[in-house]
Amino acid sequence: MTKQRTCLERGRKTSVRLDQINLESEAGTARPGPLIKEHVKDLVRTKKNVGELDPVLLWKNPDNPEAKYIILDGRHRVAAYRTSKQTQKIPAEVLERPFREALLISGQRHTNSSLALTSQERADFAWRLVWEDFDYSKKEISQASGVSTRQVAYMRKRLKEIENTDYDITGSWWRDKQEQTVTEDKPMLADAQRRQQVDEMAKVIRDLFDRRGNPLPFWNNELVAEATAQALGEQKLRMIYEYSFGGLDDEEDEWGDLPVRSYPDEDPHAGPEEDTEIDF
């Protein structure tokens, strides 16, 4: 009987120089984007204390032996070595197999790692496996990303809808699953602009919920939750939940029987001159 490979299969143990690694490419990682600086600092401290970090997982193109290694798992560890001005070789596992298989293993490693993917990162990775032309099965995508096969099926359905339009896939499941309406007065933000606005809005929200010097009982989580629900309304709450936790199984009826308390547009207990609406 032929032994079937699994996503947890190990690579060849070796050591490599940093200049042998393609430090710019994010093609092999399930967590692209900016590195988490605090995690890099923690790894630098760990390296200083123990001398070596866990091996990074690299992909070697079997059809192009001269090409540099691609990082599958361990971008933060590589950054920690670079920060430490590492001049010697670093420990690594090297996979030499079709990229199609290597990408699944990258997802599995991130799902099981100490710095596991967030729900949104898992959804984005699963979405990538759907829209990139690797012909993965639903089970393969589910195992590699940690999302349900039901959600994978919904992603495939969404991809077919997009294929009949001129919409350009962004790679963000949260954005690509929505019906995007871009107009002249509401253009789609560039990533840098979007990041800046998110950071500014987050600061406003943090300041609003800051307990220090605030006469309102923001230490009471139940009151905070109820006040937030009343201020934002059901639609925004659903969007926040969906973004933060992957949106259950992303079906049209994804909220199903989940109880969501509804609130009137106006506070029935407020006096006639009191304005209870908070505009975010």
Backbone bond lengths (Angstrom), bond angles and torsions (degrees), N, CA, C in turn:
res aa  C-N    CA-C-N  psi(-1)  N-CA   C-N-CA  omega(-1)  CA-C   N-CA-C  phi
1 M - - - 1.472 - - 1.529 108.54 -
2 T 1.333 117.58 134.38 1.460 121.69 179.82 1.512 109.82 -77.51
3 K 1.316 115.22 130.74 1.461 119.52 178.99 1.521 109.84 -74.43
4 Q 1.341 116.51 128.60 1.450 120.90 -178.33 1.524 109.52 -86.41
5 R 1.329 116.02 133.33 1.446 120.20 178.68 1.519 110.54 -71.95
6 T 1.306 115.30 150.60 1.456 120.14 177.39 1.517 108.87 -124.09
7 C 1.342 115.06 166.86 1.453 120.49 -178.78 1.523 112.50 -65.99
8 L 1.331 117.48 -20.09 1.460 120.71 -177.11 1.520 112.45 -89.31
9 E 1.323 119.28 3.52 1.452 121.96 -178.64 1.522 110.64 -60.09
10 R 1.318 115.99 136.61 1.454 121.26 -175.33 1.515 111.94 -84.04
11 G 1.347 114.39 157.49 1.450 120.11 176.20 1.518 111.15 -93.63
12 R 1.317 115.25 -177.51 1.464 121.80 179.41 1.528 109.01 -79.33
13 K 1.347 116.64 123.79 1.459 121.22 -179.32 1.527 109.24 -73.13
14 T 1.331 115.10 131.49 1.455 120.13 179.78 1.521 108.56 -161.10
15 S 1.301 117.20 -166.28 1.460 122.33 172.76 1.524 107.94 -140.98
16 V 1.340 115.84 145.83 1.464 120.62 -176.18 1.519 110.02 -136.27
17 R 1.322 115.60 157.04 1.458 121.35 174.22 1.529 109.14 -83.61
18 L 1.318 116.05 151.98 1.454 119.86 179.81 1.525 111.81 -62.46
19 D 1.343 116.35 -32.93 1.463 118.04 -179.07 1.528 112.68 -75.18
20 Q 1.338 117.25 -3.79 1.460 121.06 174.08 1.525 112.02 -90.01
21 I 1.342 116.25 -5.12 1.461 122.10 -176.66 1.517 109.52 -104.61
22 N 1.311 116.28 136.25 1.462 121.13 173.80 1.529 107.61 -75.51
23 L 1.314 116.94 100.41 1.455 121.93 -173.50 1.527 112.87 -80.36
24 E 1.309 116.85 -10.51 1.459 120.10 -177.69 1.535 112.40 -95.96
25 S 1.316 117.44 -25.63 1.458 120.47 -173.36 1.528 112.02 -77.68
26 E 1.337 115.72 134.54 1.462 122.32 173.34 1.523 110.65 -112.74
27 A 1.335 116.46 13.33 1.465 121.17 -173.23 1.522 112.72 -62.66
28 G 1.331 117.75 -28.64 1.450 119.77 -173.68 1.507 115.27 -98.55
29 T 1.322 118.03 -4.26 1.454 119.45 -173.97 1.518 112.06 -99.20
30 A 1.314 115.74 146.86 1.464 120.99 175.47 1.521 110.95 -83.47
31 R 1.351 117.76 -7.21 1.460 121.38 179.22 1.529 109.16 -126.42
32 P 1.343 118.09 76.69 1.457 120.02 176.37 1.529 110.81 -76.00
33 G 1.312 115.99 174.19 1.457 119.95 177.09 1.516 112.40 101.00
34 P 1.334 116.95 -173.71 1.473 121.33 -176.35 1.517 112.19 -60.14
35 L 1.314 115.56 146.31 1.458 120.89 176.18 1.527 109.89 -76.39
36 I 1.330 115.71 155.79 1.458 121.57 177.21 1.531 107.33 -87.75
37 K 1.328 116.16 107.39 1.463 121.05 -171.25 1.523 112.71 -59.58
38 E 1.332 116.46 -41.40 1.468 118.91 -178.79 1.521 111.45 -63.27
39 H 1.330 116.66 -36.17 1.463 119.67 179.24 1.527 110.49 -68.26
40 V 1.336 116.56 -38.07 1.469 119.97 176.43 1.534 110.05 -62.18
41 K 1.335 116.40 -43.62 1.476 120.17 179.03 1.529 110.92 -61.17
42 D 1.339 116.28 -41.79 1.468 119.72 178.23 1.528 110.86 -61.03
43 L 1.342 116.16 -40.61 1.463 120.14 -179.88 1.522 111.42 -68.18
44 V 1.327 116.94 -35.48 1.470 120.40 176.62 1.529 109.90 -62.32
45 R 1.332 116.52 -43.05 1.467 120.42 177.91 1.528 110.86 -64.76
46 T 1.335 115.85 -41.45 1.470 119.57 178.39 1.515 110.99 -62.16
47 K 1.316 117.52 -43.74 1.468 121.39 178.72 1.520 110.93 -61.11
48 K 1.325 115.71 -40.62 1.471 119.54 179.69 1.530 110.84 -63.15
49 N 1.334 115.78 -34.09 1.467 120.08 -177.47 1.522 113.04 -82.91
50 V 1.322 117.24 -40.01 1.465 120.37 -173.11 1.517 113.48 -107.95
51 G 1.341 117.82 -15.05 1.457 120.24 175.70 1.508 114.84 94.14
52 E 1.334 118.31 -38.65 1.463 121.48 -177.65 1.517 110.14 -141.19
53 L 1.313 115.06 143.99 1.463 120.72 175.42 1.524 109.45 -97.50
54 D 1.318 116.51 170.33 1.465 119.91 177.42 1.532 109.59 -59.79
55 P 1.322 117.72 149.88 1.464 120.22 -179.41 1.528 112.08 -59.01
56 V 1.326 116.08 140.13 1.466 120.54 173.11 1.527 108.19 -81.13
57 L 1.315 115.79 152.94 1.459 120.58 -179.99 1.528 108.73 -100.92
58 L 1.334 116.62 120.91 1.460 122.26 -175.80 1.525 111.03 -121.57
59 W 1.319 114.10 153.85 1.467 120.33 175.51 1.510 109.89 -113.36
60 K 1.333 115.56 130.26 1.457 122.32 175.52 1.518 108.01 -109.54
61 N 1.310 116.56 122.52 1.456 120.89 -179.04 1.528 109.84 -66.68
62 P 1.336 118.54 111.57 1.463 120.01 -177.60 1.523 113.07 -65.50
63 D 1.339 116.80 -19.44 1.461 120.66 -179.75 1.530 112.36 -92.90
64 N 1.329 116.92 -5.68 1.465 120.88 -179.60 1.521 109.26 -144.75
65 P 1.327 117.74 78.07 1.478 121.85 -175.34 1.522 113.48 -60.37
66 E 1.327 117.76 -21.94 1.460 120.43 -178.13 1.525 113.08 -82.31
67 A 1.324 116.81 -14.18 1.461 120.06 -177.99 1.524 110.98 -70.93
68 K 1.323 116.34 154.36 1.462 120.76 178.71 1.528 110.53 -72.65
69 Y 1.332 115.21 159.04 1.458 120.92 177.39 1.524 110.17 -67.25
70 I 1.324 115.54 146.64 1.460 122.59 174.05 1.529 108.32 -107.23
71 I 1.332 116.94 133.78 1.463 121.13 -178.66 1.523 110.05 -77.30
72 L 1.325 116.10 123.72 1.461 121.83 174.08 1.528 111.10 -95.99
73 D 1.317 115.86 -39.94 1.466 121.48 179.34 1.524 108.15 -152.52
74 G 1.329 116.95 124.53 1.457 119.56 177.82 1.519 114.66 127.39
75 R 1.335 118.48 22.72 1.458 120.11 179.55 1.524 111.68 -61.21
76 H 1.329 117.26 -37.19 1.463 119.91 179.50 1.532 110.93 -69.20
77 R 1.330 116.23 -36.79 1.472 119.19 177.29 1.525 110.91 -66.17
78 V 1.334 116.37 -41.62 1.464 119.69 177.41 1.528 109.80 -62.01
79 A 1.340 117.50 -41.80 1.458 121.49 178.32 1.533 110.78 -62.31
80 A 1.340 116.18 -37.63 1.468 119.60 178.68 1.527 110.74 -66.04
81 Y 1.331 116.98 -40.55 1.471 120.19 177.06 1.527 110.30 -63.41
82 R 1.328 116.72 -41.21 1.465 120.06 179.85 1.526 110.72 -66.14
83 T 1.335 116.55 -40.43 1.462 120.97 178.50 1.523 110.69 -62.32
84 S 1.340 115.50 -35.79 1.470 121.33 179.40 1.524 112.64 -80.46
85 K 1.367 115.22 2.77 1.464 120.71 -178.10 1.529 111.60 55.39
86 Q 1.326 114.17 47.70 1.464 121.23 178.83 1.528 110.30 -64.18
87 T 1.305 116.37 127.60 1.468 120.70 178.97 1.524 111.94 -110.13
88 Q 1.329 116.82 -19.39 1.462 120.08 179.03 1.527 110.16 -89.50
89 K 1.308 115.22 172.81 1.459 119.95 178.23 1.528 110.28 -67.82
90 I 1.329 115.47 153.15 1.459 120.25 179.27 1.530 109.08 -111.89
91 P 1.335 117.61 150.56 1.478 120.17 -179.98 1.515 111.24 -67.82
92 A 1.318 115.87 141.69 1.461 120.03 -176.23 1.518 110.70 -152.57
93 E 1.336 113.94 157.92 1.463 122.71 166.28 1.524 106.25 -112.34
94 V 1.298 117.01 133.84 1.459 120.58 -176.91 1.527 109.42 -118.13
95 L 1.316 115.10 127.48 1.455 121.73 174.75 1.523 108.93 -103.37
96 E 1.312 116.15 128.25 1.464 121.22 175.58 1.523 107.55 -121.47
97 R 1.305 114.61 90.21 1.459 122.02 -177.12 1.528 107.59 -159.29
98 P 1.317 118.65 172.70 1.463 119.31 179.68 1.530 111.46 -54.88
99 F 1.321 115.34 141.73 1.459 120.62 -178.09 1.525 111.16 -58.44
100 R 1.311 117.00 -30.82 1.461 122.48 178.63 1.526 110.98 -54.50
101 E 1.338 116.56 -43.18 1.467 121.47 179.60 1.522 110.86 -75.61
102 A 1.345 116.17 -39.80 1.460 120.32 -177.27 1.524 111.73 -62.21
103 L 1.329 117.43 -37.25 1.459 120.87 -178.58 1.528 111.27 -66.49
104 L 1.325 118.01 -36.88 1.459 121.11 176.03 1.528 111.11 -63.19
105 I 1.316 116.16 -40.93 1.466 120.75 -179.68 1.520 110.01 -66.53
106 S 1.334 116.74 -37.26 1.463 120.20 176.23 1.517 110.79 -58.00
107 G 1.333 116.79 -45.85 1.452 120.46 179.01 1.512 112.52 -62.59
108 Q 1.327 116.58 -41.10 1.466 120.28 -179.25 1.520 110.83 -65.51
109 R 1.336 117.51 -40.96 1.455 120.85 179.04 1.526 110.89 -62.89
110 H 1.324 116.64 -42.42 1.458 119.12 -179.75 1.521 111.75 -68.08
111 T 1.325 116.79 -36.15 1.463 120.38 179.46 1.519 111.25 -64.05
112 N 1.334 116.91 -34.71 1.464 121.13 -175.93 1.526 113.11 -97.42
113 S 1.332 118.71 1.44 1.464 120.45 -173.33 1.516 111.62 -81.16
114 S 1.361 115.81 168.13 1.459 120.36 178.38 1.525 110.33 -67.62
115 L 1.338 116.94 -31.44 1.459 120.96 174.18 1.526 106.98 -101.82
116 A 1.321 114.64 69.72 1.467 120.37 -173.05 1.513 111.17 -67.20
117 L 1.323 115.64 157.32 1.454 120.83 177.43 1.526 110.46 -64.40
118 T 1.326 115.90 143.94 1.456 119.91 172.12 1.532 108.60 -73.22
119 S 1.317 115.84 169.90 1.463 119.79 178.88 1.521 111.00 -58.56
120 Q 1.336 116.39 -41.44 1.456 119.51 -179.19 1.519 111.36 -68.48
121 E 1.333 117.62 -38.63 1.468 120.59 177.61 1.523 111.31 -65.47
122 R 1.339 116.99 -37.87 1.464 120.03 176.42 1.522 110.95 -63.19
123 A 1.347 115.13 -42.98 1.462 119.31 179.53 1.527 111.04 -64.27
124 D 1.340 116.83 -42.12 1.465 120.50 179.39 1.525 111.12 -63.18
125 F 1.333 116.44 -39.95 1.460 119.84 -179.57 1.529 110.41 -68.23
126 A 1.331 116.74 -43.28 1.462 119.95 177.58 1.529 110.14 -60.63
127 W 1.314 116.83 -41.65 1.459 122.04 179.05 1.527 110.27 -61.48
128 R 1.329 116.07 -40.00 1.471 119.49 177.46 1.526 110.59 -62.05
129 L 1.326 116.55 -42.96 1.456 119.99 -179.61 1.524 111.70 -65.74
130 V 1.340 115.92 -25.14 1.464 119.96 178.30 1.522 111.01 -78.00
131 W 1.350 116.72 -49.98 1.469 117.77 -171.18 1.528 113.65 -84.86
132 E 1.340 118.57 -21.45 1.458 119.36 173.54 1.535 108.35 -77.06
133 D 1.288 116.57 145.86 1.470 121.47 -168.84 1.532 111.51 -85.37
134 F 1.352 116.25 71.07 1.458 120.84 176.49 1.528 112.24 -112.70
135 D 1.325 117.27 -6.19 1.452 122.24 176.32 1.527 112.69 57.56
136 Y 1.345 115.93 46.06 1.461 120.01 176.20 1.532 110.13 -75.73
137 S 1.309 115.42 151.80 1.461 119.72 173.17 1.529 108.94 -80.64
138 K 1.332 116.20 163.91 1.464 119.87 177.96 1.533 110.73 -61.07
139 K 1.324 116.47 -38.24 1.464 120.35 -178.74 1.524 110.88 -66.27
140 E 1.329 117.17 -41.74 1.468 120.57 178.72 1.526 110.78 -61.89
141 I 1.314 116.92 -44.42 1.458 120.56 -179.35 1.525 110.62 -65.73
142 S 1.317 116.75 -42.09 1.457 121.40 -179.96 1.523 111.28 -62.53
143 Q 1.327 117.46 -45.57 1.466 121.01 -179.00 1.522 112.03 -66.71
144 A 1.332 116.60 -36.80 1.462 120.08 -176.70 1.519 112.29 -76.17
145 S 1.335 116.96 -33.34 1.462 120.05 -173.45 1.519 114.19 -103.11
146 G 1.324 116.88 -23.69 1.459 119.80 -178.20 1.517 113.82 87.94
147 V 1.339 118.63 6.25 1.469 120.00 174.90 1.525 108.39 -93.65
148 S 1.323 116.76 164.78 1.462 120.42 -176.68 1.528 110.85 -77.06
149 T 1.329 116.18 156.12 1.464 120.27 176.44 1.528 110.19 -64.39
150 R 1.327 116.57 -28.70 1.469 120.37 177.48 1.524 110.35 -64.43
151 Q 1.343 115.92 -40.72 1.454 118.99 178.84 1.532 110.60 -68.42
152 V 1.329 116.93 -37.02 1.469 120.62 176.98 1.531 109.83 -60.61
153 A 1.328 116.18 -41.63 1.465 120.05 178.99 1.523 110.69 -61.78
154 Y 1.333 116.40 -39.63 1.465 119.72 178.46 1.525 110.59 -66.46
155 M 1.338 117.28 -37.33 1.467 120.63 177.19 1.521 111.22 -62.87
156 R 1.329 116.01 -40.19 1.468 119.74 178.17 1.530 110.44 -64.13
157 K 1.311 115.94 -39.46 1.463 120.41 178.11 1.523 109.90 -62.96
158 R 1.333 116.36 -42.23 1.459 120.67 179.57 1.529 110.61 -65.66
159 L 1.335 117.48 -37.62 1.464 120.88 179.23 1.527 110.70 -61.93
160 K 1.316 116.92 -41.69 1.469 120.22 178.64 1.520 111.15 -62.77
161 E 1.339 116.41 -36.95 1.461 119.96 176.98 1.526 110.84 -64.55
162 I 1.334 115.99 -41.84 1.464 120.59 -178.45 1.519 111.26 -67.80
163 E 1.327 116.70 -35.65 1.466 120.47 -177.55 1.524 112.58 -61.53
164 N 1.315 117.28 -21.53 1.464 121.55 179.55 1.529 112.43 -92.76
165 T 1.331 116.44 9.90 1.457 120.83 -179.77 1.523 109.33 -127.89
166 D 1.333 116.49 179.68 1.463 121.01 176.06 1.522 111.28 -100.40
167 Y 1.335 116.43 19.89 1.460 121.43 -179.43 1.528 110.48 -70.89
168 D 1.326 116.75 134.31 1.468 122.28 177.33 1.522 109.54 -94.42
169 I 1.318 116.26 122.48 1.465 121.39 -179.69 1.524 110.15 -65.68
170 T 1.342 116.02 130.53 1.461 120.66 -179.45 1.523 112.37 -89.07
171 G 1.339 117.32 -23.06 1.459 121.40 -175.27 1.519 112.63 98.04
172 S 1.332 116.49 -13.98 1.462 121.52 176.55 1.523 108.31 -93.70
173 W 1.329 116.89 117.18 1.461 120.26 -178.92 1.521 110.73 -61.99
174 W 1.306 116.48 -37.73 1.462 120.15 -179.38 1.523 110.83 -58.76
175 R 1.351 116.56 -41.33 1.459 120.17 -179.08 1.529 111.69 -80.96
176 D 1.321 116.54 -41.57 1.465 119.90 -173.88 1.522 113.04 -72.73
177 K 1.321 117.34 -22.75 1.463 119.18 -179.40 1.522 111.65 -77.81
178 Q 1.358 115.88 -20.03 1.454 120.22 -179.02 1.524 109.85 -83.96
179 E 1.300 115.29 156.89 1.461 120.75 171.12 1.515 107.04 -80.13
180 Q 1.333 116.79 103.90 1.455 120.77 -175.99 1.528 110.45 -80.90
181 T 1.297 116.10 127.12 1.451 120.82 175.50 1.520 107.76 -119.47
182 V 1.315 115.87 102.46 1.454 121.30 -178.42 1.522 108.55 -103.17
183 T 1.310 116.74 122.06 1.454 121.95 178.85 1.514 109.28 -121.12
184 E 1.342 116.20 173.77 1.458 119.94 -178.94 1.522 111.92 -63.67
185 D 1.324 116.80 -36.01 1.458 119.15 -179.30 1.526 112.10 -85.96
186 K 1.362 117.72 -12.97 1.460 121.37 176.83 1.526 109.92 -133.83
187 P 1.331 117.51 69.27 1.465 120.01 -179.40 1.519 110.98 -72.33
188 M 1.339 116.22 155.89 1.462 119.96 176.39 1.529 109.43 -69.83
189 L 1.314 116.82 131.91 1.454 121.37 -176.68 1.517 111.31 -71.94
190 A 1.328 115.42 143.94 1.458 119.68 170.15 1.520 108.04 -69.13
191 D 1.354 117.09 158.56 1.465 120.65 -175.90 1.524 112.06 -57.08
192 A 1.339 117.16 -41.60 1.465 120.58 -178.63 1.525 110.74 -65.27
193 Q 1.334 116.74 -42.21 1.464 120.50 177.96 1.517 110.91 -64.89
194 R 1.320 115.49 -42.22 1.461 120.07 -179.66 1.523 110.69 -62.56
195 R 1.333 116.45 -44.03 1.463 121.19 179.97 1.523 111.10 -62.07
196 Q 1.347 116.57 -41.43 1.448 121.12 179.88 1.522 111.34 -64.00
197 Q 1.333 116.14 -44.25 1.461 119.24 -178.99 1.524 111.44 -68.16
198 V 1.332 116.57 -37.88 1.469 119.45 176.80 1.524 110.09 -61.98
199 D 1.336 117.64 -44.67 1.468 121.14 179.68 1.525 111.33 -61.43
200 E 1.336 116.77 -41.82 1.464 120.11 -179.26 1.527 111.23 -67.48
201 M 1.328 116.19 -41.39 1.464 119.44 178.92 1.523 110.89 -66.95
202 A 1.337 116.64 -38.60 1.469 120.24 178.94 1.524 110.83 -61.87
203 K 1.335 116.91 -38.43 1.460 119.98 179.21 1.524 110.85 -64.61
204 V 1.338 116.18 -42.31 1.463 119.76 178.54 1.520 110.57 -60.58
205 I 1.337 116.42 -43.73 1.467 120.56 -178.66 1.523 110.91 -67.00
206 R 1.345 117.56 -41.57 1.474 120.47 177.64 1.523 110.51 -61.32
207 D 1.329 116.85 -43.43 1.470 120.00 179.41 1.523 110.94 -62.79
208 L 1.333 115.86 -37.62 1.459 120.43 -179.87 1.528 111.26 -63.49
209 F 1.346 115.96 -38.28 1.464 120.70 -176.99 1.529 112.90 -92.27
210 D 1.320 117.26 5.72 1.465 120.87 -178.64 1.531 109.40 -67.00
211 R 1.317 116.30 124.63 1.470 120.38 -177.86 1.527 112.66 -74.16
212 R 1.338 116.72 -27.36 1.453 120.68 -171.76 1.532 111.16 -64.10
213 G 1.310 115.44 121.78 1.458 120.74 178.03 1.508 114.51 70.31
214 N 1.336 117.47 10.68 1.458 120.15 -178.49 1.533 108.49 -97.72
215 P 1.330 117.43 122.40 1.468 119.46 -177.88 1.525 113.50 -70.11
216 L 1.347 117.11 -18.22 1.462 119.85 -179.86 1.530 110.24 -79.99
217 P 1.331 118.16 150.35 1.484 121.80 -175.23 1.528 113.22 -78.78
218 F 1.348 117.35 66.31 1.457 120.39 -179.57 1.527 112.02 -72.48
219 W 1.315 117.89 -3.40 1.459 121.00 174.18 1.531 111.05 -77.85
220 N 1.330 116.97 -16.20 1.464 122.06 -178.01 1.535 108.63 -89.87
221 N 1.324 116.70 101.66 1.467 121.07 -175.34 1.525 112.95 -60.89
222 E 1.320 116.60 -35.56 1.463 119.30 -179.03 1.525 110.97 -65.45
223 L 1.337 116.24 -43.70 1.457 119.92 178.82 1.523 111.15 -66.29
224 V 1.342 115.71 -39.76 1.465 119.84 178.31 1.533 110.44 -61.20
225 A 1.339 116.31 -43.88 1.462 120.54 -179.63 1.527 110.95 -63.02
226 E 1.347 116.51 -43.95 1.456 119.73 -177.91 1.529 110.97 -68.50
227 A 1.335 116.57 -40.45 1.463 120.01 178.92 1.524 111.26 -65.79
228 T 1.328 116.46 -39.07 1.465 120.77 179.24 1.524 110.39 -64.72
229 A 1.342 116.19 -42.47 1.458 120.46 178.80 1.522 110.94 -62.05
230 Q 1.329 116.12 -41.53 1.464 119.86 -179.35 1.521 110.49 -68.14
231 A 1.321 117.43 -37.96 1.466 121.18 -176.87 1.528 112.28 -73.37
232 L 1.320 116.43 -41.59 1.462 120.10 -173.33 1.524 113.29 -88.00
233 G 1.320 116.40 -33.18 1.456 118.77 -176.83 1.518 111.87 88.38
234 E 1.337 115.08 163.23 1.460 121.26 -172.26 1.525 113.11 -63.98
235 Q 1.336 117.09 -40.34 1.461 119.84 -175.65 1.531 111.95 -62.97
236 K 1.341 116.40 -46.45 1.460 119.20 179.82 1.524 111.35 -67.13
237 L 1.343 116.49 -35.87 1.467 119.25 177.67 1.525 111.01 -61.98
238 R 1.323 115.91 -42.62 1.461 119.71 178.53 1.521 111.17 -62.09
239 M 1.325 116.13 -41.63 1.458 120.43 179.47 1.520 111.07 -63.40
240 I 1.332 116.78 -41.62 1.464 120.71 178.91 1.524 110.39 -64.29
241 Y 1.337 116.05 -44.79 1.465 119.75 179.55 1.523 110.76 -62.13
242 E 1.318 115.29 -43.73 1.460 120.51 -177.42 1.521 111.12 -64.40
243 Y 1.340 115.79 -41.83 1.468 119.63 179.54 1.527 111.14 -66.89
244 S 1.338 116.33 -41.82 1.463 120.62 -174.58 1.516 113.47 -75.12
245 F 1.334 117.24 -35.44 1.462 120.44 -171.76 1.515 113.96 -120.55
246 G 1.317 118.00 12.86 1.456 120.41 175.07 1.509 114.25 84.46
247 G 1.320 118.30 -2.04 1.464 120.66 172.96 1.505 114.75 71.78
248 L 1.329 118.69 49.28 1.457 121.70 -179.66 1.522 109.07 50.42
249 D 1.338 118.57 -117.22 1.457 120.14 -179.90 1.528 112.69 -111.81
250 D 1.337 116.09 14.94 1.463 121.37 173.29 1.522 114.32 56.22
251 E 1.292 117.12 37.10 1.456 120.17 173.25 1.531 108.42 -93.02
252 E 1.319 116.28 168.89 1.454 119.47 179.29 1.529 110.69 -59.73
253 D 1.340 115.32 -34.77 1.453 119.44 179.82 1.522 110.09 -102.72
254 E 1.361 115.47 39.58 1.460 120.30 -169.40 1.524 113.97 -59.98
255 W 1.338 116.74 -24.50 1.461 117.58 179.58 1.512 111.70 -84.25
256 G 1.332 116.69 -18.69 1.459 120.83 173.46 1.513 113.05 46.42
257 D 1.334 114.74 -126.84 1.457 120.48 -179.34 1.516 112.37 -95.36
258 L 1.349 116.79 13.53 1.453 119.52 -179.73 1.523 109.23 -61.82
259 P 1.334 117.68 120.14 1.463 118.70 -176.54 1.523 111.43 -71.82
260 V 1.313 116.20 123.04 1.454 121.83 175.18 1.508 107.17 -123.41
261 R 1.320 115.72 118.46 1.457 118.96 -176.24 1.526 109.52 -68.96
262 S 1.321 116.91 131.05 1.458 120.41 178.11 1.523 109.44 -97.79
263 Y 1.313 115.06 148.36 1.454 120.44 -178.32 1.522 109.54 -125.82
264 P 1.326 117.84 148.17 1.462 119.81 177.23 1.512 110.52 -68.44
265 D 1.318 115.86 159.54 1.456 119.86 178.08 1.516 112.00 -64.05
266 E 1.325 116.88 -28.64 1.454 120.86 178.54 1.515 109.56 -124.58
267 D 1.306 116.10 148.87 1.457 121.67 179.41 1.537 108.36 -74.20
268 P 1.327 117.53 116.04 1.475 119.08 -178.08 1.519 112.99 -66.49
269 H 1.341 117.26 -16.33 1.465 120.55 -178.51 1.521 112.24 -95.57
270 A 1.345 116.62 -4.39 1.464 119.19 -177.31 1.517 110.29 -76.69
271 G 1.328 115.54 149.21 1.454 120.71 175.72 1.516 110.87 -70.73
272 P 1.301 117.94 168.82 1.470 120.86 -175.38 1.514 113.69 -64.64
273 E 1.331 119.08 -25.45 1.461 121.14 -177.82 1.520 112.29 -98.35
274 E 1.312 118.03 -2.87 1.469 120.70 -172.90 1.526 110.29 -87.66
275 D 1.321 115.80 129.91 1.472 121.90 178.17 1.516 108.19 -103.91
276 T 1.320 117.84 110.70 1.466 121.73 -175.11 1.513 113.12 -97.86
277 E 1.325 118.02 -2.69 1.464 119.78 -175.38 1.524 111.29 -80.11
278 I 1.297 116.48 132.96 1.461 121.99 176.52 1.513 107.79 -113.14
279 D 1.307 116.56 121.01 1.461 121.01 -176.25 1.511 109.76 -98.88
280 F 1.336 116.15 113.89 1.460 120.57 176.82 1.521 109.44 -93.54
